[in-house]
Amino acid sequence: MTADPGAERRVDDIQRDLAEARQRLADNIGSLINEVHPKAVMHRTIDDAKATAQETLDDVKGFAHEGFERIKGELKDENGWRTDRLIAVAGGVLGVLTFLGIVRGVRR
């Protein structure tokens, strides 16, 4: 409360100012207790972890979708499936499987 420096403050004014200050202090202490209470900190930490996990999941889903669409674009165009590329991919997969079979057979 700003008062005229020359005016004397009445006891009622001082008591009212003290009561208001006491109430603000009590509110601030209550907020501080709620802010630093272990359960409140735990809940905030869990919420932050959930949000981070969801963001990461969304990023991975987006990355996978973009990769799938890119590969699909290589194998299929406006005219349909590109058999030349499908045959190349199938040949590569068959080659890898043959290689793995040979390696597995040699290890036995």
Backbone bond lengths (Angstrom), bond angles and torsions (degrees), N, CA, C in turn:
res aa  C-N    CA-C-N  psi(-1)  N-CA   C-N-CA  omega(-1)  CA-C   N-CA-C  phi
1 M - - - 1.452 - - 1.520 107.62 -
2 T 1.321 116.16 127.44 1.459 119.59 176.96 1.510 107.90 -96.33
3 A 1.285 114.21 126.84 1.475 119.40 -178.14 1.517 108.21 -122.05
4 D 1.280 114.75 158.54 1.459 121.18 176.38 1.524 107.36 -64.33
5 P 1.361 117.69 124.99 1.459 119.23 -176.64 1.528 113.00 -57.20
6 G 1.310 117.41 -27.83 1.458 119.74 -177.52 1.519 113.08 -83.72
7 A 1.341 116.27 -17.76 1.464 119.37 -176.51 1.522 110.31 -86.92
8 E 1.277 115.79 145.33 1.455 120.33 177.46 1.520 108.64 -85.57
9 R 1.292 115.27 142.49 1.465 120.06 178.35 1.521 108.61 -86.41
10 R 1.278 113.98 139.69 1.452 117.94 178.95 1.523 109.31 -85.49
11 V 1.310 116.11 158.50 1.465 122.30 -179.10 1.525 110.10 -60.44
12 D 1.308 117.73 -39.00 1.464 120.97 179.44 1.529 111.02 -61.85
13 D 1.346 116.29 -41.02 1.463 120.54 179.29 1.529 110.60 -63.87
14 I 1.320 115.96 -43.83 1.472 120.67 -179.64 1.525 109.81 -64.16
15 Q 1.311 117.52 -43.26 1.468 121.06 -179.91 1.535 111.01 -65.01
16 R 1.321 116.74 -39.77 1.462 120.85 178.40 1.533 109.97 -64.99
17 D 1.347 116.87 -43.80 1.466 121.02 178.39 1.536 111.15 -62.00
18 L 1.331 115.60 -41.33 1.466 119.24 178.47 1.532 111.12 -65.44
19 A 1.327 116.82 -40.62 1.471 120.17 179.25 1.528 110.64 -64.11
20 E 1.337 117.02 -41.59 1.471 120.88 178.45 1.534 110.57 -64.80
21 A 1.323 115.66 -43.11 1.464 119.59 179.25 1.531 110.29 -64.22
22 R 1.331 117.66 -40.34 1.459 122.23 178.08 1.531 110.52 -62.19
23 Q 1.322 116.64 -41.56 1.466 120.87 179.94 1.530 110.67 -66.50
24 R 1.334 117.44 -43.19 1.475 120.47 177.84 1.526 110.44 -61.59
25 L 1.324 116.25 -42.61 1.462 121.36 178.94 1.536 110.61 -62.51
26 A 1.320 116.89 -43.88 1.468 120.56 178.74 1.530 110.66 -63.08
27 D 1.319 116.87 -41.82 1.473 120.54 178.23 1.528 110.71 -63.30
28 N 1.333 116.35 -44.15 1.467 120.53 -179.81 1.528 111.41 -64.12
29 I 1.326 116.85 -40.89 1.464 120.36 179.03 1.529 109.50 -66.51
30 G 1.335 117.23 -41.44 1.467 120.52 177.19 1.522 111.55 -60.74
31 S 1.315 117.36 -42.86 1.465 121.07 177.99 1.522 110.85 -64.39
32 L 1.315 116.50 -41.71 1.462 120.68 179.56 1.525 110.99 -63.47
33 I 1.320 116.81 -43.15 1.465 120.31 178.99 1.528 109.98 -61.52
34 N 1.330 117.14 -43.97 1.466 120.29 178.43 1.523 111.46 -64.56
35 E 1.313 117.05 -34.04 1.468 121.59 -178.03 1.521 112.28 -70.87
36 V 1.320 118.00 -39.22 1.467 121.01 -173.84 1.529 113.15 -103.57
37 H 1.310 117.87 2.86 1.465 120.41 178.95 1.538 108.50 -62.46
38 P 1.324 118.11 135.03 1.471 120.64 -176.14 1.528 114.01 -54.17
39 K 1.330 117.61 -38.74 1.465 118.98 179.41 1.529 111.35 -67.75
40 A 1.324 116.19 -37.34 1.467 119.32 178.23 1.526 110.24 -66.28
41 V 1.334 116.31 -42.25 1.466 120.41 177.72 1.527 109.28 -62.57
42 M 1.333 117.52 -43.42 1.459 121.73 179.56 1.529 110.63 -60.09
43 H 1.339 116.80 -46.51 1.464 119.79 -179.11 1.531 111.35 -64.11
44 R 1.323 117.43 -40.10 1.466 119.89 177.68 1.525 110.74 -64.09
45 T 1.342 116.28 -41.53 1.456 120.51 -179.91 1.524 110.63 -64.18
46 I 1.329 116.72 -42.74 1.463 120.56 178.24 1.521 110.52 -63.86
47 D 1.320 116.64 -43.33 1.465 120.15 179.23 1.530 110.75 -62.99
48 D 1.329 117.04 -41.51 1.468 120.57 177.78 1.522 110.60 -63.40
49 A 1.333 117.36 -42.09 1.467 121.03 179.60 1.524 110.79 -64.51
50 K 1.329 116.87 -41.39 1.461 120.33 178.27 1.527 110.66 -63.29
51 A 1.316 116.17 -42.65 1.465 119.66 179.88 1.524 110.79 -64.24
52 T 1.335 116.71 -42.17 1.461 120.63 178.94 1.520 110.86 -64.55
53 A 1.334 116.71 -42.47 1.466 120.49 178.81 1.528 110.59 -63.15
54 Q 1.330 116.97 -41.18 1.460 120.14 179.75 1.527 110.73 -65.35
55 E 1.338 117.02 -41.20 1.464 120.13 177.81 1.518 110.99 -62.43
56 T 1.342 116.58 -42.30 1.462 120.88 179.19 1.520 110.31 -64.17
57 L 1.326 116.89 -43.70 1.465 121.08 178.22 1.522 110.46 -60.76
58 D 1.320 117.26 -43.60 1.460 120.73 178.39 1.529 111.14 -62.58
59 D 1.342 116.86 -40.01 1.464 120.66 177.88 1.520 111.19 -63.55
60 V 1.339 116.69 -44.33 1.466 120.93 -179.87 1.520 110.44 -64.46
61 K 1.334 116.62 -43.82 1.460 119.98 178.14 1.531 110.82 -60.37
62 G 1.321 115.79 -43.41 1.459 119.97 178.77 1.521 111.70 -63.08
63 F 1.328 116.04 -42.88 1.462 120.88 179.14 1.527 110.47 -63.43
64 A 1.338 117.32 -44.65 1.466 121.32 179.68 1.527 110.82 -63.78
65 H 1.323 116.00 -42.00 1.466 119.64 -179.96 1.529 110.54 -64.18
66 E 1.321 116.77 -43.26 1.466 120.03 178.99 1.525 110.83 -63.09
67 G 1.333 116.37 -42.05 1.465 119.95 178.42 1.512 111.80 -63.62
68 F 1.339 116.89 -43.60 1.460 121.00 178.20 1.527 110.61 -61.00
69 E 1.310 116.53 -46.11 1.472 119.81 -179.41 1.528 111.23 -64.32
70 R 1.324 116.71 -37.06 1.469 120.25 178.71 1.528 110.16 -64.87
71 I 1.340 116.35 -46.51 1.465 120.20 -179.98 1.535 110.13 -66.39
72 K 1.310 116.49 -41.22 1.460 120.41 178.24 1.530 110.11 -60.68
73 G 1.334 115.59 -38.83 1.460 119.94 177.88 1.521 112.48 -63.87
74 E 1.334 116.73 -29.46 1.459 120.66 177.56 1.529 111.52 -75.22
75 L 1.329 117.05 -29.01 1.460 121.07 -175.11 1.523 113.90 -99.25
76 K 1.308 116.90 -17.03 1.462 120.50 -178.05 1.522 108.74 -139.10
77 D 1.301 115.89 131.91 1.461 119.64 177.04 1.524 109.07 -123.56
78 E 1.326 117.33 -165.89 1.462 120.56 -176.52 1.531 113.05 -65.49
79 N 1.338 117.07 -19.90 1.466 121.45 179.85 1.527 112.24 -91.59
80 G 1.312 118.84 -3.86 1.461 121.63 -179.47 1.523 111.05 118.85
81 W 1.326 115.14 -160.33 1.464 120.61 -177.66 1.522 109.80 -71.22
82 R 1.320 114.88 139.83 1.470 120.56 177.62 1.519 107.30 -92.26
83 T 1.328 115.63 97.04 1.467 120.97 -174.21 1.520 111.90 -62.57
84 D 1.328 117.72 -32.56 1.471 119.08 179.36 1.529 111.12 -61.60
85 R 1.300 116.36 -40.66 1.469 119.76 179.10 1.527 111.72 -75.91
86 L 1.323 117.17 -36.14 1.462 119.80 176.66 1.524 110.74 -62.43
87 I 1.336 116.38 -41.25 1.467 120.26 178.52 1.526 109.76 -64.21
88 A 1.329 117.20 -40.21 1.464 120.21 178.65 1.527 111.39 -63.62
89 V 1.327 116.92 -42.92 1.468 120.86 179.18 1.526 109.59 -65.47
90 A 1.326 117.27 -45.04 1.471 120.58 179.15 1.520 110.32 -61.43
91 G 1.321 117.29 -40.69 1.469 120.46 177.38 1.514 111.59 -63.11
92 G 1.320 117.39 -40.05 1.461 120.94 177.79 1.515 111.65 -64.11
93 V 1.324 116.70 -44.05 1.465 120.81 178.72 1.528 109.74 -63.63
94 L 1.323 117.18 -44.02 1.460 121.12 178.92 1.527 110.51 -62.21
95 G 1.320 117.06 -39.92 1.466 120.83 177.69 1.522 112.00 -62.76
96 V 1.322 116.95 -43.85 1.468 120.70 179.63 1.520 109.91 -64.51
97 L 1.328 117.37 -44.64 1.460 120.40 179.19 1.527 111.41 -62.90
98 T 1.325 117.44 -40.17 1.472 120.94 176.94 1.516 110.15 -62.60
99 F 1.316 116.95 -45.35 1.463 121.29 178.78 1.522 110.91 -59.40
100 L 1.317 116.95 -46.55 1.469 120.76 179.17 1.515 111.39 -62.37
101 G 1.343 116.89 -38.74 1.460 120.20 177.67 1.519 112.16 -64.30
102 I 1.318 116.53 -40.48 1.461 120.96 178.96 1.531 110.12 -66.11
103 V 1.316 117.15 -45.91 1.469 121.66 179.54 1.519 109.55 -61.43
104 R 1.305 116.95 -42.42 1.473 120.09 179.42 1.527 111.10 -64.70
105 G 1.334 116.17 -39.47 1.458 120.38 178.38 1.523 112.43 -66.45
106 V 1.336 117.19 -36.95 1.470 121.23 179.31 1.518 110.66 -69.87
107 R 1.279 118.82 -34.22 1.472 122.52 -178.41 1.510 112.45 -70.27
108 R 1.316 117.58 -22.66 1.467 119.99 -178.58 1.450 108.58 -77.66
